[in-house]
Amino acid sequence: MAAPSASLSQTSETQQYEKIQILKALHDHAYETREVEHPWYLLWNECFHHLDLLTSDKNIYLMTGPQQQFTTRKRPVVEVPPASTIVTRQSNSLNSVELVALDEGEDCPMADASFGSHITRDGGAATEESVDRFRIPDFTIYRYMLQFSGRPILPTGIIENKPLGDITLDNSFLDMLDAEGALAAIRLRDQKSARLAMDRTIIQARQQLECLFSEYPQVAGRPDPLPKVYHLIIVGGWYRIHEITRQNVADINAWLADNDSPHYIFNDTNDGLNPDLLEFWPKLRQA
């Protein structure tokens, strides 16, 4: 795994400075209407693109895209009347098995079945898979291994992005503080607001990951295509990262044990991205 510093050298300091100025401007724009979701999308979309470029190299390329739907599916079983004898034939035009109902004394009339139907072991007819439920996270991060072009592009993280709720501070309290103290108080207020919203998003995040794992099932005897993934819950300019596997995705306690205080997008001096975010992003290469 390439260290962030190695990738950072690919981008000049001037370009990095200009990108941070753009991100700060987008943050200020989103903060003016902090309860509106779309401006925050714009900020984080630019941030993800920046981080993807910093972390990608000639071997592994990271990319982030919006609104990918993931589903869980079920295959209902349709009972076949016991008086009928079931015969199957392969369709030449469709890669499906059609049902033929043959009653005693009849000359094999054809009974069309739905596309993709087949005979189950207990004699029933399993119809086409249907969507049990689906979830659409705001962003999905994908990993593409350039040196193995035949391998699929796999998701390595998904992101749910929420706006920042507005909590009005007592103006008299702010008047007692200097500019630096007032900024710290506002930052603390926003962090608490973000954490509350993140805790309320855990169920939604868990459902998104359950659908993701269902979309990429583990096949017996083969490596797990998604041994672990990361889920980022973002509220305004704040984020929290969860590392999730198939084994603990349904365990809410595992999520709650990992709910440390939200991290801010920028560093303490507000002139660069949070070092925690820069340190984390390369982990997406090996999720």
C-alpha positions in Angstrom: 0.0 0.0 0.0 1.4 3.3 -1.0 1.8 5.8 1.8 -0.1 9.1 1.4 3.2 11.1 1.3 4.3 9.1 -1.8 1.1 9.9 -3.7 1.1 13.5 -2.5 4.4 14.1 -4.4 2.5 13.6 -7.6 0.6 16.8 -7.0 2.4 20.1 -6.7 2.1 22.1 -3.6 0.5 24.9 -5.6 -2.2 22.6 -6.9 -2.8 21.3 -3.4 -3.1 24.8 -2.1 -5.6 25.7 -4.9 -7.6 22.6 -4.2 -7.9 23.4 -0.5 -9.0 26.9 -1.3 -11.7 25.5 -3.5 -12.8 23.1 -0.8 -12.9 25.9 1.8 -15.0 28.0 -0.5 -17.4 25.1 -1.1 -17.6 24.5 2.6 -18.5 28.1 3.3 -21.1 28.0 0.6 -22.7 24.9 2.0 -22.6 26.2 5.6 -24.6 29.3 4.6 -27.6 26.9 3.9 -26.4 24.1 6.2 -29.8 22.4 6.4 -29.8 21.9 2.6 -28.3 18.7 1.4 -27.1 19.4 -2.2 -24.3 22.0 -1.4 -22.7 19.5 0.9 -22.7 16.9 -1.9 -20.8 19.4 -4.0 -18.1 19.9 -1.3 -17.6 16.2 -0.6 -17.7 15.2 -4.2 -14.7 17.5 -4.9 -13.0 16.2 -1.7 -13.4 12.6 -2.8 -12.1 13.3 -6.2 -9.1 15.0 -4.7 -8.4 12.1 -2.3 -8.9 9.5 -5.0 -6.2 11.2 -7.2 -3.8 11.5 -4.3 -4.2 7.9 -3.4 -4.3 6.3 -6.8 -1.2 5.1 -8.7 -0.2 3.0 -11.7 -1.4 -0.2 -9.9 -4.7 0.7 -8.2 -7.1 3.4 -9.1 -9.8 4.7 -6.8 -13.0 6.5 -8.0 -16.1 7.7 -6.3 -19.5 7.8 -8.0 -23.0 8.8 -6.9 -26.3 7.0 -6.3 -25.5 3.4 -6.9 -28.4 1.1 -6.0 -27.7 -2.1 -4.1 -30.4 -4.8 -3.6 -31.3 -7.9 -1.7 -33.3 -10.4 -3.7 -35.6 -13.4 -3.1 -36.8 -16.2 -5.3 -40.4 -17.1 -4.5 -41.6 -20.7 -5.1 -44.8 -21.3 -7.1 -46.6 -24.5 -6.4 -47.4 -26.7 -9.4 -50.8 -28.6 -9.4 -50.1 -32.2 -8.4 -52.3 -33.6 -11.2 -49.8 -32.3 -13.8 -46.6 -33.9 -14.8 -43.8 -31.4 -15.2 -41.5 -31.6 -18.2 -38.7 -29.2 -19.0 -37.1 -28.1 -22.3 -34.4 -25.5 -23.0 -35.4 -22.5 -25.0 -33.2 -21.8 -28.0 -33.9 -18.1 -28.0 -33.7 -17.5 -24.3 -31.3 -19.0 -21.7 -34.2 -20.1 -19.6 -36.2 -23.2 -18.8 -39.8 -23.2 -19.9 -42.5 -25.3 -18.1 -44.6 -27.8 -19.9 -47.7 -29.0 -18.2 -48.7 -32.5 -19.4 -52.1 -33.8 -18.2 -53.0 -37.4 -18.8 -54.4 -37.9 -22.3 -53.3 -34.6 -23.7 -50.8 -33.9 -26.6 -48.2 -31.9 -24.7 -49.7 -28.4 -24.8 -47.2 -25.7 -24.0 -47.6 -23.6 -20.9 -45.4 -20.5 -21.0 -43.6 -19.7 -17.8 -42.0 -16.5 -16.8 -38.5 -15.8 -18.0 -35.9 -17.5 -15.9 -38.2 -20.1 -14.2 -36.9 -23.5 -13.3 -37.9 -26.6 -11.5 -37.0 -26.8 -7.8 -36.0 -30.0 -6.0 -39.4 -30.3 -4.4 -41.3 -30.1 -7.7 -42.2 -26.4 -7.4 -41.4 -23.8 -10.0 -39.1 -21.0 -8.8 -40.0 -17.8 -10.6 -37.7 -15.0 -11.6 -35.9 -13.4 -8.6 -37.6 -10.4 -7.2 -36.2 -7.4 -5.3 -36.6 -7.9 -1.6 -35.4 -4.3 -0.8 -32.9 -1.9 -2.1 -30.8 1.0 -0.7 -29.1 3.8 -2.6 -26.2 5.4 -0.6 -25.1 8.9 -1.7 -21.7 7.8 -2.9 -19.8 4.6 -3.6 -16.0 4.3 -3.7 -14.7 1.8 -6.2 -11.3 0.2 -6.6 -9.9 -0.8 -10.0 -6.7 -2.9 -10.2 -5.0 -1.6 -13.3 -2.5 -4.4 -13.6 -5.3 -7.0 -13.6 -7.7 -5.6 -16.2 -9.8 -8.7 -16.2 -10.8 -8.3 -12.6 -14.0 -6.5 -11.8 -14.3 -3.0 -10.4 -15.3 -3.6 -6.8 -16.8 -1.3 -4.2 -14.5 -0.6 -1.3 -16.6 1.9 0.6 -20.0 3.6 0.7 -21.0 7.0 2.0 -24.2 8.5 3.4 -24.2 12.3 3.3 -26.5 14.4 5.5 -26.9 18.1 5.9 -25.9 19.8 9.1 -28.9 20.7 11.3 -29.1 24.2 12.7 -28.8 24.7 16.5 -28.9 28.4 17.4 -26.5 29.5 20.1 -27.4 32.2 22.7 -26.0 35.4 21.3 -25.2 36.7 24.7 -23.0 33.7 25.2 -21.2 34.4 22.0 -20.7 38.1 23.0 -18.7 37.0 26.0 -16.2 35.2 23.8 -13.4 36.5 21.6 -13.4 35.6 17.9 -11.3 32.5 18.5 -13.5 31.3 21.4 -16.7 31.9 19.5 -15.4 29.9 16.6 -14.4 27.0 19.0 -17.9 27.1 20.5 -19.6 27.0 17.2 -17.3 24.1 16.1 -18.2 22.2 19.2 -21.9 22.8 18.7 -21.7 21.6 15.1 -19.8 18.5 16.2 -22.4 17.6 18.7 -25.2 18.2 16.1 -23.3 16.0 13.6 -22.8 13.2 16.1 -26.5 13.1 16.9 -27.4 12.9 13.2 -24.8 10.2 12.7 -26.2 8.0 15.5 -29.6 8.3 13.9 -28.2 7.2 10.6 -26.7 3.9 11.8 -29.7 1.8 10.9 -29.8 3.2 7.4 -26.1 2.7 7.0 -26.4 -0.9 8.2 -29.2 -1.6 5.7 -27.1 -0.1 2.9 -24.3 -2.5 3.7 -26.5 -5.5 4.0 -27.8 -4.8 0.4 -24.2 -4.2 -0.7 -23.0 -7.6 0.6 -26.1 -9.3 -0.9 -25.2 -7.7 -4.3 -21.7 -9.3 -4.0 -22.4 -12.7 -2.4 -19.6 -15.0 -1.1 -19.5 -18.2 -3.1 -18.4 -21.4 -1.4 -14.8 -22.3 -2.2 -14.0 -18.9 -3.6 -12.4 -15.8 -1.9 -14.8 -13.3 -0.5 -15.1 -10.5 -3.1 -15.7 -8.0 -0.2 -13.8 -9.2 2.9 -14.4 -5.8 4.4 -15.7 -2.5 3.4 -15.8 1.0 4.9 -18.9 3.1 5.6 -18.6 6.8 6.0 -21.4 8.7 7.6 -21.0 12.4 6.8 -23.0 15.3 8.3 -22.1 18.7 7.1 -18.4 19.1 7.2 -18.0 16.2 9.7 -17.4 12.5 9.1 -17.1 9.2 10.9 -15.7 6.0 9.5 -16.8 2.4 10.2 -15.0 -0.7 9.1 -17.5 -3.5 8.4 -17.5 -7.2 7.5 -20.2 -9.6 6.6 -19.9 -11.0 10.1 -20.5 -7.8 12.1 -22.7 -5.8 9.7 -25.9 -6.8 11.5 -24.4 -6.2 15.0 -25.5 -2.7 16.1 -23.3 -3.0 19.1 -20.3 -3.2 16.9 -21.4 0.0 15.2 -22.0 1.8 18.5 -18.6 0.7 19.9 -17.1 2.5 16.9 -18.9 5.7 17.2 -16.1 8.0 18.3 -16.5 11.7 18.0 -16.9 13.0 14.4 -13.8 14.3 12.6 -13.8 17.7 10.8 -12.9 17.8 7.1 -10.1 20.3 7.6 -7.1 20.2 9.9 -6.7 22.3 13.1 -5.2 25.3 11.2 -7.9 25.1 8.5 -5.2 25.1 5.8 -5.4 21.5 4.7 -7.4 18.3 4.9 -7.7 16.5 8.2 -4.6 14.2 8.6 -6.9 11.4 9.7 -8.7 11.6 6.4 -5.5 11.6 4.4 -4.2 8.6 6.5 -7.5 6.7 6.0 -8.0 7.0 2.3 -5.2 4.6 1.2 -6.9 1.9 3.3 -9.6 1.9 0.6 -7.0 0.4 -1.8 -6.9 -2.9 0.2 -10.4 -3.1 1.6 
